[in-house]
Amino acid sequence: MIRIKIHLVALAFMLTLFTSCDESETEIEPETTTTEITPETNQEASDDYTFDSNITYIVLNGTSISVTGSGVTIAGAVATITAPGTYSVSGNLTNGQLVIDAGSSDKVKVMLNGANIVSSANAPLYVKSADKAILYLTPGTQNTLTDGSSNTLDGALYSAAKLSVFGTGSITVTGKADGGIVSEGGMIIKEGVYQVTAAESTLKSNKNLIIDGGTFTLAAGNDGIHGEETLTFNGGDILITKSEEGVESAEITINSGTKIRLTSTDDGLNASSGDDTSNNHFYMNGGYLYINATGDGIDSNGYIEMKGGVVIVNGPTQNMNGAIDYDRTFNISGGLLIAVGSSGMTQAPSTTSTQNSAKVTFTSAKQANQLIHVQDNTGNNIFTFSPAKSYQSLIFSSPSLAKGTSYAVYLGGSATGTATDGLYEGGTYTAGTQSASFTVSIAVTNLNGN
């Protein structure tokens, strides 16, 4: 349980008591010093989310910075934290930087209490040296970080150490030069509201990345969310409006409580690694995943395992990609899967699956927004879905597909009820044209549709 040992209302009162340290503004030169930190996987510690009562207050005054407390040095419009402890940061900085340059075994906690930092030449928040930096988004506050196109670091919020973020406040990060929130070590995000726009990846860790909750709106020039080694979603409401690849890691796990909706110009979800060993994994244990991809919808250079949740894929229209693409096996034992796309490369789940699936290949491309409806021989609805793009293949799997039962696939018609991402809930379906029918006798049924 997250515990705060300070009274947040008292912070606002104490901020009015600060004395100003009037420093003249100096030009900020790009940071070129390289760190010697060896980044590590991030794991939670028992004291990560508690604060001491001894807090140093950093107030940003446009072109200068004032400090009450110890552990901070000021050089013009740059504040450098040099010691472990807890620091509260508030105010606006028009062209400056907050740097954490502590010892390699130090844990530094920074409370963003309405902090807005713009830096024309650097990362506005730079964790240069520490064991772990922990950022607290103070409830009810809006914080912003914006870099310039000459920033030589990999993110507007860049950490060479492990990075954790919690608190229910909001943060807007704009990475004009490269990434948005980037950590060389592992990254853990517990909660908060995030609006991140970046020329490259919006959220990136070169080790593990764990998202336990929060609300995210992300627009990326490269990956939406990237965890080099592992990427785990234990919760959160995530919208990726723009990306080259939406979600990427060597190992991706989506658990219950997670909702991801993404748009990508290449692969939607990509389980891959640089060594290309085909030993990558995507685990769908629960939650909700919606993909609209120009490349492969789901691509694993290894394995896919689906145990629950809902997966909807609007995949590619060109045959060099597929709605689902994997190198080893795709075993499904639970959940609802609906994937549409081109017919050239799409794969159905593996025949070793314990939940039944079907793959329908149509003789010609079908129109976007034309309903697909599947029902059993007694008229019970399996699903009704409206694809966002034209398609020539359909892959679906549901716990309702039972051996020995016959099913029909309809195209067109109309439906009442509520549609979310094209999937209807409730209401009734008025039949269009029957395209195919089949009786389940094996784990994967392949059939042709008109």
C-alpha positions as CSV (number, residue, x, y, z in Angstrom):
1,M,0.0,0.0,0.0
2,I,1.3,3.5,-0.9
3,R,1.9,5.6,2.2
4,I,2.9,9.3,2.3
5,K,4.4,10.5,5.6
6,I,3.7,14.2,4.9
7,H,0.6,16.3,4.8
8,L,0.2,17.5,1.2
9,V,-1.9,20.5,2.2
10,A,1.0,21.7,4.4
11,L,3.3,21.7,1.4
12,A,1.4,24.5,-0.3
13,F,1.6,26.6,2.9
14,M,5.3,25.9,3.3
15,L,6.0,26.9,-0.3
16,T,4.9,30.5,0.5
17,L,7.7,30.7,3.2
18,F,10.6,30.2,0.8
19,T,13.3,32.8,0.4
20,S,14.5,33.5,-3.1
21,C,18.0,32.8,-4.2
22,D,18.3,35.2,-7.0
23,E,20.5,33.7,-9.7
24,S,21.1,35.3,-13.0
25,E,20.1,33.2,-16.0
26,T,22.9,31.5,-17.9
27,E,22.9,29.8,-21.3
28,I,22.4,26.0,-21.1
29,E,24.9,24.0,-23.0
30,P,24.0,20.6,-24.3
31,E,25.0,17.8,-21.9
32,T,27.7,15.7,-23.4
33,T,29.1,13.9,-20.4
34,T,28.4,10.2,-20.5
35,T,27.4,8.3,-17.4
36,E,29.3,5.3,-16.0
37,I,26.2,3.8,-14.3
38,T,25.5,0.2,-15.2
39,P,21.7,0.1,-15.6
40,E,19.8,-2.6,-13.8
41,T,16.4,-4.2,-13.7
42,N,14.0,-2.3,-11.5
43,Q,12.3,-4.0,-8.6
44,E,10.1,-2.4,-5.9
45,A,11.6,-1.9,-2.5
46,S,9.5,-1.5,0.7
47,D,10.5,2.2,1.1
48,D,10.1,3.3,-2.5
49,Y,6.7,5.0,-1.9
50,T,7.3,6.6,1.5
51,F,8.8,10.0,2.2
52,D,10.7,11.5,5.1
53,S,9.5,14.7,6.8
54,N,12.9,16.3,6.0
55,I,12.2,17.7,2.5
56,T,14.2,20.1,0.4
57,Y,12.1,22.5,-1.6
58,I,13.1,23.6,-5.1
59,V,11.0,26.5,-6.5
60,L,11.3,27.4,-10.2
61,N,11.0,31.1,-10.8
62,G,11.0,31.4,-14.6
63,T,14.6,32.2,-15.2
64,S,16.0,31.5,-11.7
65,I,15.7,28.9,-9.0
66,S,15.4,29.1,-5.2
67,V,16.1,26.4,-2.7
68,T,15.1,25.8,0.9
69,G,17.1,22.9,2.4
70,S,20.2,20.9,1.4
71,G,21.4,18.6,-1.2
72,V,21.0,21.0,-4.2
73,T,23.4,23.2,-6.1
74,I,22.2,26.0,-8.4
75,A,24.0,27.2,-11.5
76,G,21.8,29.8,-13.3
77,A,18.7,28.0,-14.4
78,V,20.0,24.5,-13.6
79,A,19.3,22.8,-10.3
80,T,21.4,19.7,-9.5
81,I,20.4,17.3,-6.8
82,T,23.6,15.8,-5.4
83,A,22.4,13.7,-2.4
84,P,19.8,11.1,-1.5
85,G,16.6,12.3,0.1
86,T,13.2,13.8,-0.8
87,Y,12.8,17.0,-2.9
88,S,9.7,19.0,-3.8
89,V,9.8,20.8,-7.1
90,S,7.2,23.4,-8.1
91,G,7.0,26.5,-10.4
92,N,7.9,27.2,-14.0
93,L,11.3,27.3,-15.7
94,T,11.4,28.8,-19.2
95,N,14.8,27.5,-20.2
96,G,16.4,25.3,-17.6
97,Q,17.0,21.9,-16.2
98,L,16.6,19.7,-13.2
99,V,19.5,17.2,-12.9
100,I,19.9,14.3,-10.4
101,D,23.6,13.6,-10.0
102,A,23.9,11.6,-6.8
103,G,25.9,8.6,-5.8
104,S,25.5,5.3,-7.6
105,S,24.0,3.7,-4.5
106,D,21.7,6.7,-3.6
107,K,17.9,6.7,-3.9
108,V,16.5,10.1,-4.8
109,K,12.8,11.0,-4.5
110,V,11.3,13.9,-6.3
111,M,7.9,15.3,-5.7
112,L,6.6,17.0,-8.9
113,N,4.2,19.6,-7.3
114,G,3.2,21.6,-10.3
115,A,6.6,21.7,-12.0
116,N,6.8,23.0,-15.6
117,I,10.3,22.8,-17.2
118,V,11.3,23.8,-20.7
119,S,14.8,23.2,-21.9
120,S,16.0,24.3,-25.4
121,A,19.2,22.3,-25.4
122,N,18.8,19.5,-22.9
123,A,16.5,17.0,-21.2
124,P,14.5,19.1,-18.8
125,L,14.7,16.3,-16.2
126,Y,17.9,14.3,-16.4
127,V,18.8,11.5,-13.9
128,K,22.5,11.5,-14.5
129,S,23.6,9.4,-11.5
130,A,21.7,7.5,-8.8
131,D,20.7,4.0,-7.9
132,K,17.1,4.8,-8.4
133,A,15.1,7.9,-9.0
134,I,11.5,8.0,-7.8
135,L,9.1,10.6,-9.1
136,Y,5.9,11.4,-7.3
137,L,3.1,13.1,-9.3
138,T,1.4,15.1,-6.5
139,P,-2.4,14.6,-6.6
140,G,-4.2,17.4,-8.3
141,T,-1.2,18.9,-10.0
142,Q,-0.3,19.2,-13.7
143,N,3.4,18.9,-14.6
144,T,5.1,19.4,-17.9
145,L,8.5,18.6,-19.5
146,T,9.5,19.9,-22.9
147,D,12.8,19.6,-24.6
148,G,14.3,21.2,-27.7
149,S,15.4,19.7,-31.0
150,S,19.1,19.9,-30.0
151,N,18.7,17.6,-26.9
152,T,21.4,15.0,-27.2
153,L,20.0,12.7,-24.6
154,D,17.4,10.0,-25.5
155,G,14.4,11.5,-23.8
156,A,12.9,14.7,-22.5
157,L,12.7,12.8,-19.2
158,Y,15.9,10.8,-19.3
159,S,17.2,8.5,-16.6
160,A,20.6,6.7,-16.7
161,A,19.4,4.9,-13.5
162,K,16.4,2.9,-12.5
163,L,13.2,5.0,-12.6
164,S,9.9,4.6,-10.8
165,V,6.8,6.9,-11.0
166,F,3.7,7.0,-8.8
167,G,1.1,9.4,-7.6
168,T,-2.2,10.4,-9.2
169,G,-1.2,13.7,-10.6
170,S,-0.7,14.5,-14.3
171,I,2.4,14.9,-16.5
172,T,2.7,16.1,-20.1
173,V,6.0,15.2,-21.8
174,T,7.1,16.5,-25.2
175,G,10.2,14.9,-26.7
176,K,11.0,17.0,-29.8
177,A,14.5,15.5,-30.3
178,D,14.1,11.8,-29.4
179,G,12.0,10.0,-26.8
180,G,9.5,11.0,-24.2
181,I,10.1,9.1,-20.9
182,V,13.3,7.0,-21.3
183,S,15.2,4.9,-18.7
184,E,18.5,3.1,-19.3
185,G,17.6,1.0,-16.2
186,G,14.3,-0.6,-15.4
187,M,11.1,1.5,-15.2
188,I,8.0,1.0,-13.0
189,I,4.9,3.2,-13.4
190,K,2.3,2.7,-10.7
191,E,-0.4,5.3,-11.5
192,G,-0.9,8.9,-12.8
193,V,-2.1,10.6,-15.9
194,Y,0.4,10.7,-18.8
195,Q,0.2,12.7,-22.1
196,V,3.4,11.9,-24.0
197,T,4.4,13.0,-27.5
198,A,7.8,12.1,-28.9
199,A,9.8,12.0,-32.1
200,E,10.9,8.5,-31.2
201,S,9.5,6.2,-28.4
202,T,7.1,7.7,-25.9
203,L,7.8,5.2,-23.0
204,K,11.1,3.2,-23.2
205,S,13.2,1.2,-20.8
206,N,16.4,-0.6,-21.8
207,K,15.7,-3.2,-19.1
208,N,12.3,-4.1,-17.7
209,L,9.2,-1.9,-17.9
210,I,6.2,-2.5,-15.6
211,I,3.0,-0.6,-15.9
212,D,0.7,-1.2,-12.9
213,G,-1.9,1.4,-13.6
214,G,-2.5,5.0,-14.9
215,T,-4.1,6.6,-17.8
216,F,-1.9,7.2,-20.9
217,T,-2.3,9.0,-24.2
218,L,0.7,8.4,-26.3
219,A,1.8,9.6,-29.8
220,A,5.2,8.2,-31.0
221,G,7.4,8.5,-34.0
222,N,8.7,5.1,-33.3
223,D,7.6,2.6,-30.6
224,G,4.6,3.5,-28.4
225,I,5.8,1.5,-25.4
226,H,9.2,-0.4,-25.4
227,G,10.7,-2.6,-22.8
228,E,14.0,-4.0,-24.1
229,E,13.9,-7.2,-21.9
230,T,10.4,-7.5,-20.5
231,L,7.2,-5.5,-20.7
232,T,4.5,-6.2,-18.2
233,F,1.0,-4.7,-18.0
234,N,-0.7,-5.2,-14.6
235,G,-3.3,-2.5,-15.2
236,G,-3.8,0.9,-16.8
237,D,-5.9,2.5,-19.6
238,I,-3.6,3.0,-22.5
239,L,-4.3,4.8,-25.8
240,I,-1.6,4.9,-28.4
241,T,-2.8,7.2,-31.1
242,K,0.3,7.1,-33.3
243,S,3.3,4.7,-33.5
244,E,5.5,2.8,-35.9
245,E,5.2,-0.2,-33.6
246,G,2.7,0.0,-30.8
247,V,4.1,-2.3,-28.1
248,E,7.5,-4.0,-28.3
249,S,9.7,-6.2,-26.1
250,A,11.4,-9.5,-26.0
251,E,8.7,-10.7,-23.6
252,I,5.3,-9.1,-23.3
253,T,2.7,-9.9,-20.7
254,I,-0.8,-8.4,-20.4
255,N,-2.7,-9.2,-17.2
256,S,-6.3,-8.5,-16.1
257,G,-7.1,-4.8,-15.4
258,T,-5.3,-3.6,-18.5
259,K,-6.9,-1.9,-21.4
260,I,-4.7,-1.1,-24.5
261,R,-5.9,0.5,-27.7
262,L,-3.3,1.2,-30.3
263,T,-2.7,2.3,-33.9
264,S,0.6,1.5,-35.7
265,T,2.1,1.9,-39.2
266,D,4.0,-1.3,-38.7
267,D,3.5,-4.1,-36.2
268,G,0.9,-3.5,-33.6
269,L,2.4,-5.8,-30.9
270,N,5.9,-7.1,-31.6
271,A,7.5,-9.7,-29.3
272,S,11.1,-9.6,-30.6
273,S,14.7,-9.0,-29.5
274,G,17.9,-8.0,-31.2
275,D,19.5,-11.5,-31.0
276,D,16.7,-13.0,-33.2
277,T,16.7,-16.3,-31.4
278,S,12.9,-16.9,-32.0
279,N,12.6,-17.4,-28.2
280,N,10.4,-14.4,-27.6
281,H,7.0,-14.6,-25.9
282,F,3.7,-12.8,-25.8
283,Y,1.4,-13.8,-22.9
284,M,-2.2,-12.6,-22.9
285,N,-3.5,-13.6,-19.5
286,G,-6.4,-11.1,-19.3
287,G,-7.4,-7.6,-20.0
288,Y,-8.3,-5.9,-23.3
289,L,-6.2,-5.4,-26.4
290,Y,-7.3,-3.6,-29.5
291,I,-4.9,-3.2,-32.5
292,N,-5.2,-1.3,-35.8
293,A,-2.0,-2.1,-37.6
294,T,-0.7,-1.5,-41.1
295,G,1.9,-4.2,-40.6
296,D,1.4,-7.4,-38.7
297,G,-1.2,-7.1,-36.0
298,I,0.5,-9.4,-33.5
299,D,4.0,-10.5,-34.4
300,S,6.0,-12.9,-32.2
301,N,9.4,-14.1,-33.1
302,G,8.7,-17.1,-30.9
303,Y,5.6,-18.0,-28.9
304,I,2.1,-16.7,-28.2
305,E,0.0,-17.9,-25.2
306,M,-3.5,-16.6,-24.6
307,K,-5.3,-17.6,-21.4
308,G,-8.0,-14.9,-21.2
309,G,-9.1,-11.4,-22.0
310,V,-10.3,-9.9,-25.3
311,V,-8.0,-9.4,-28.3
312,I,-9.3,-7.6,-31.4
313,V,-7.0,-7.1,-34.4
314,N,-7.7,-5.0,-37.5
315,G,-4.6,-6.1,-39.4
316,P,-3.0,-5.3,-42.7
317,T,-4.6,-5.0,-46.1
318,Q,-1.4,-6.1,-48.0
319,N,-0.4,-9.7,-48.2
320,M,3.2,-9.3,-47.1
321,N,1.9,-9.0,-43.5
322,G,-0.7,-10.8,-41.5
323,A,-3.2,-10.1,-38.7
324,I,-1.3,-12.8,-36.6
325,D,2.3,-13.9,-37.3
326,Y,4.4,-16.2,-35.0
327,D,7.5,-18.3,-35.5
328,R,6.9,-21.2,-32.9
329,T,3.4,-21.9,-31.4
330,F,0.3,-20.0,-30.5
331,N,-1.6,-21.9,-27.8
332,I,-5.0,-20.5,-26.7
333,S,-6.9,-21.8,-23.7
334,G,-9.3,-18.9,-23.0
335,G,-10.6,-15.5,-24.0
336,L,-12.1,-14.0,-27.1
337,L,-9.9,-13.5,-30.2
338,I,-11.1,-11.8,-33.4
339,A,-8.5,-10.9,-36.0
340,V,-9.1,-9.7,-39.6
341,G,-6.6,-8.8,-42.3
342,S,-5.1,-9.8,-45.6
343,S,-5.0,-13.5,-46.6
344,G,-1.4,-13.9,-47.7
345,M,0.5,-14.6,-44.4
346,T,-2.1,-14.8,-41.6
347,Q,-1.8,-17.7,-39.1
348,A,-4.5,-19.3,-36.9
349,P,-3.7,-20.5,-33.4
350,S,-1.8,-23.8,-33.1
351,T,-3.6,-27.2,-33.2
352,T,-2.2,-27.9,-29.7
353,S,-4.5,-25.3,-28.3
354,T,-7.2,-26.4,-25.8
355,Q,-9.7,-23.8,-27.0
356,N,-11.2,-24.2,-30.4
357,S,-10.5,-21.7,-33.2
358,A,-11.5,-21.1,-36.8
359,K,-9.8,-19.4,-39.8
360,V,-11.9,-18.2,-42.7
361,T,-10.3,-17.2,-46.0
362,F,-12.6,-15.3,-48.4
363,T,-12.5,-15.5,-52.1
364,S,-12.3,-11.7,-52.4
365,A,-11.6,-8.8,-50.2
366,K,-14.5,-7.7,-48.0
367,Q,-15.6,-4.2,-47.2
368,A,-14.7,-2.3,-44.1
369,N,-17.6,-1.6,-41.7
370,Q,-19.6,-4.6,-43.0
371,L,-20.7,-6.7,-40.1
372,I,-19.3,-10.2,-39.4
373,H,-21.6,-12.3,-37.3
374,V,-21.0,-15.9,-36.0
375,Q,-23.7,-17.9,-34.4
376,D,-24.3,-21.6,-33.5
377,N,-27.0,-23.8,-35.0
378,T,-29.6,-22.7,-32.5
379,G,-29.0,-19.0,-33.1
380,N,-26.9,-18.2,-30.1
381,N,-24.6,-15.3,-30.8
382,I,-20.8,-16.0,-30.7
383,F,-19.9,-12.4,-31.7
384,T,-20.9,-9.6,-34.0
385,F,-18.1,-7.4,-35.2
386,S,-17.6,-4.5,-37.7
387,P,-14.0,-4.4,-39.1
388,A,-12.3,-1.0,-39.5
389,K,-10.6,-1.9,-42.8
390,S,-11.1,-4.1,-45.7
391,Y,-10.0,-7.7,-45.1
392,Q,-9.8,-11.2,-46.8
393,S,-9.2,-13.4,-43.7
394,L,-10.9,-13.9,-40.4
395,I,-9.5,-15.7,-37.4
396,F,-11.5,-16.2,-34.3
397,S,-11.6,-18.2,-31.1
398,S,-14.1,-18.3,-28.3
399,P,-14.9,-20.5,-25.2
400,S,-18.3,-20.9,-26.9
401,L,-16.9,-22.9,-29.8
402,A,-17.6,-26.5,-28.8
403,K,-16.8,-29.8,-30.5
404,G,-19.7,-31.4,-32.3
405,T,-21.6,-28.1,-32.7
406,S,-22.3,-26.4,-36.0
407,Y,-21.7,-22.7,-36.7
408,A,-22.5,-20.2,-39.4
409,V,-20.6,-17.1,-40.5
410,Y,-22.7,-14.2,-41.9
411,L,-21.6,-11.0,-43.6
412,G,-23.6,-7.8,-43.7
413,G,-26.9,-7.4,-42.0
414,S,-27.5,-5.0,-39.1
415,A,-27.2,-5.0,-35.4
416,T,-28.5,-3.1,-32.4
417,G,-26.7,-2.8,-29.1
418,T,-23.5,-1.0,-28.3
419,A,-20.3,-1.3,-30.4
420,T,-16.9,-0.7,-28.9
421,D,-14.0,-0.9,-31.3
422,G,-16.4,-2.6,-33.7
423,L,-17.4,-5.4,-31.2
424,Y,-21.1,-5.4,-30.3
425,E,-22.6,-6.1,-26.9
426,G,-26.3,-6.7,-26.3
427,G,-29.0,-6.0,-28.9
428,T,-30.0,-8.3,-31.8
429,Y,-28.6,-9.2,-35.1
430,T,-30.6,-9.1,-38.3
431,A,-29.1,-11.6,-40.8
432,G,-27.2,-10.6,-43.9
433,T,-25.7,-13.3,-46.2
434,Q,-24.3,-16.6,-45.0
435,S,-20.7,-16.8,-46.1
436,A,-19.6,-20.1,-44.5
437,S,-20.6,-22.9,-42.1
438,F,-18.7,-25.5,-40.2
439,T,-18.9,-28.1,-37.5
440,V,-16.1,-28.1,-34.9
441,S,-14.3,-31.4,-34.8
442,I,-10.6,-30.4,-34.3
443,A,-8.8,-27.6,-32.5
444,V,-8.5,-25.4,-35.6
445,T,-11.0,-25.4,-38.4
446,N,-9.9,-24.0,-41.7
447,L,-12.6,-23.0,-44.2
448,N,-13.3,-20.9,-47.2
449,G,-15.9,-18.1,-47.3
450,N,-17.8,-16.6,-50.1
